[in-house]
Amino acid sequence: MNDVAGASPASRVGVRGASLSIAAVCVAFDQITKHWALNSLADGHVVHVVWTLQFNLAFNGGMAFGRGQGWGPVIGVVATVVVVGLLVSMRQGSGRLSTVAVGLIVGGAVGNIVDRLLREDGWFRGRVVDYIDFQWFPIFNVADICINVGGALLILGYLRAGRVSS
């Protein structure tokens, strides 16, 4: 998806800056909403929103949607490696879609890494704060949304790039 391959250093800085800005907004929104959840949903308090959607505090020691319970330290290290890899890959220049995708993935991953580092036992032993609950789907958070939307956009970009080159 390097539709700006050979891009000038200035345009690469622009791409990197755009991805990092998107990531920063994701991390901020994720951490603000988690702070709200920790303060508003303590002691089993549940906020019913609409239909089956409710806000219900849960702590996840695994990865997105409750998978991989007990693997928190490994998941934290892998997420950190993925974030570093994505940040390094941004230097090669990217199109708008991949710039947004990388920003969302990095922002979501960092949002959950912050939880693993700073909550409870610390250093990748903390659990991620989840609170968005449809009752028929695993509980998740804003960071999980960012990661999944970013991943879908990245796949879409690769599919579009493959179609264009064929």
N, C-alpha and C positions, 0 to 999 in steps of 0.2 A: 504494500500500500504506500509505497514511496512515490506518490505522484508529484513530488517536488524533489526527486532525486537530483543531486548536484546543486541543491539550493544553496544560496549564499549564506555565509555565517549570520548575517543580520536576520534573514528569514528563518533560519533555524532557531535563533534566540526567540523570535516571535512565536514560533510553534511551541517551543519549550515553555515560554512564558504563559501562553494561552492554556496549555495543558496544566501547568502548575496553578494557574488562577482557578481553573475549574476544580482541580483537586482541593485547593484551599477552601473553596465554597462548600464542597461536599463534606470535608472534615468538620468545618464550622457548624453546618446545619446538622450533621450527624451528632456531634458532641452536645450541641444545644438541646436537641430533642431527647437525647439520652439523659441529660441532666434533668430535663422536665420529667421524664419517666421515673427516674430514681426518686424525685421529690414528690411527685403527684400520685404514683402508683404503689407506694410502699404499703406494707401491711395487707397485701392482698386486694387493695382497692382496684376495681376494674371500671374503665370508662367505656360505656356502650356508645358507638358512633352511629352506625347505620347498618341495617340488615345483620350480617354476621360479623361485621367489622367491629372490633373493640381494641382498646389499649389495655394490655395486661402484661405486667412486668415479669420477665423471665431472664435467667442467666444461662448463657450457652458456652460450655467449655470446648465445643467442637467447632465445626465450620458452618457455613450458611445452611439454614433450615434444619439445624440440629444434627446434622451428620457428623461423624467422627468424634463423638464424645470421648473425652479423656486424652485426645491427641492435641490439646491446646498448644503445648510448647512446640511441637513439630509443625503444626499449622502456622504458628506465629513466625517461625524461622522461614518456612517456605513462602509465606506471604511477603516477608521482608525481602527475600531474594527476588521474587516476582516484581515487587515495586522497584527495586534497584535496576533490574533488567529492563523494565519499561522506561524508566528515566534515562537510562543509557541509550536505548533505542530511539528516543526522541531526537537525539543529535543528528540522525540521518535524514531528517526532514519528513514531513507527513502532510497528508491532505487534511481538510477540515474534519471529515468524519472520524478519521483515526485520532486526530488531535483531541476531539471531544471524548472519544472512547477511552483513550489512555488517561485523560484527566479524570473521568468517572471511575475507572478501575483503580487508579492510584489513590484517589480520594477515599473511595470506599475501603480499600485495603488499609490505608493509614488510619482511618476512623476506627476500624476494628483492632488494629495493632495497638493503638493508644489504650483501648480497653484492656487488652492482654497485658500490657506493660504496667499500667497504673492502677488497676483495680485488684483488690484482694491481695493475693500472695505475691504479686509482681513478677517481673521478668518472664513474660510469656506464660505465666501460670494463672493470670487473672481470667475471668470469664467475660464474654461479650454481653452487653446489655441489649436484650431484645424486648420489643413491646408491641409491635404491630401484629395483631392476632385476628385472623379470619375464622378461627375455630375449626376449619376444615383443611387447614394448611399449616405447616410449621410456623411458629412465631419468628419474626425477623425485624430488621431495623433499616434505617435510611442507608447505612453503609452497604448492606446487602443489596438494596435496590440499585445503588450506584454501580456496584460490581457487576450485577446481572445485566443492567441496561448497557453498560460499557462493553461487556463481553458480546452482547447481541449486536451492538453497533460495529464492533471489530469484525465479527463474522460477516455481517452485511457488507462491510467495506471490502473484505477479501473476496467475497462472492461477486461483487460489482467489478472489482479490479480484474478478476478472472474472466468475466464476461466481456469486458472491454478489450482485453488482450487476445481473445479468441478470434 
